[in-house]
Amino acid sequence: MSRIQISAPIRRRAARRRVHRTRYVPTDIGPVQFALLVLLFFSLAACSSGAAATDPGPLAPLVGSWRATSMVVTSKDDPTVAPDLVQQYGATFTLDVGADGRYTAALGYGGQAGPPEEGTITGTSTTLTLDPDGDEAPRDGTWALEGSTLVIDSETAFDFNFDGTPESAYLHLEMARR
C-alpha cells in the first residue's frame, strides 16, 4: 500500500479550513431555536398579490436597503413577554426593496446569516404584502415612515418557550436605511 505525503503548507491550510467551519451557537439560544427564529422572520417577512409590480407606486418611499434596529415579538397570550431580538439577542434582519416590486429579506443570528428570501412586495400608503417566491403564503402588515425610521407591524408566530411549537404573536420592526 502506498502512502501520499502531504506537505506542511497543505496541512496548515486544511487545519485553517477546519477552523472556519466551526459553528458558533450561542448558549442562550440553541440551534433549534435559531431555526425557529429564521422560520419566524421569513414567515413574518412574507406578505402579496402574486403579480410583480413594475412601478413601486405608494411603496416608493420603501425602495432601498433597510436594516432592523429593533425587532420586538410580543406574545398574544402574555403581552408582558416581548423580547427585542435585535437588542437582546443580537439578531440581524435586512430588507432590500427594489423599484421593480421585488424584495430580498435576510435574517441572521450569532454572526451567521440565514438564507435570503426573495419575492414580490405590493401595498398601499399604509399596508404591505410580501409574497415570497415558492410555496410560502403571503403575509400582510402595516408600515409607516417615522422620520427616517421604517416601522412595520404584523402578526406572526414565535416559539417563546422553545418547546418546538410557535405561539401567536405580534411583530414590531423598526428599520433604518443602510
Sequence and secondary structure as in RCSB ss.txt:
>XXXX:A:sequence
MSRIQISAPIRRRAARRRVHRTRYVPTDIGPVQFALLVLLFFSLAACSSGAAATDPGPLAPLVGSWRATSMVVTS
KDDPTVAPDLVQQYGATFTLDVGADGRYTAALGYGGQAGPPEEGTITGTSTTLTLDPDGDEAPRDGTWALEGSTL
VIDSETAFDFNFDGTPESAYLHLEMARR
>XXXX:A:secstr
       HHHHHHHHHHHHHT     SSS HHHHHHHHHHHHHHH    SS  SS GGGGGG EEEEEEEEEEEE
SS TT   BTTTTT  EEEEEE TTSEEEEEEEETTEE   EEEEEEE SSEEEEEESSS   EEEEEEEETTEE
EEEEEEEE TT SS  EEEEEEEEEEE 
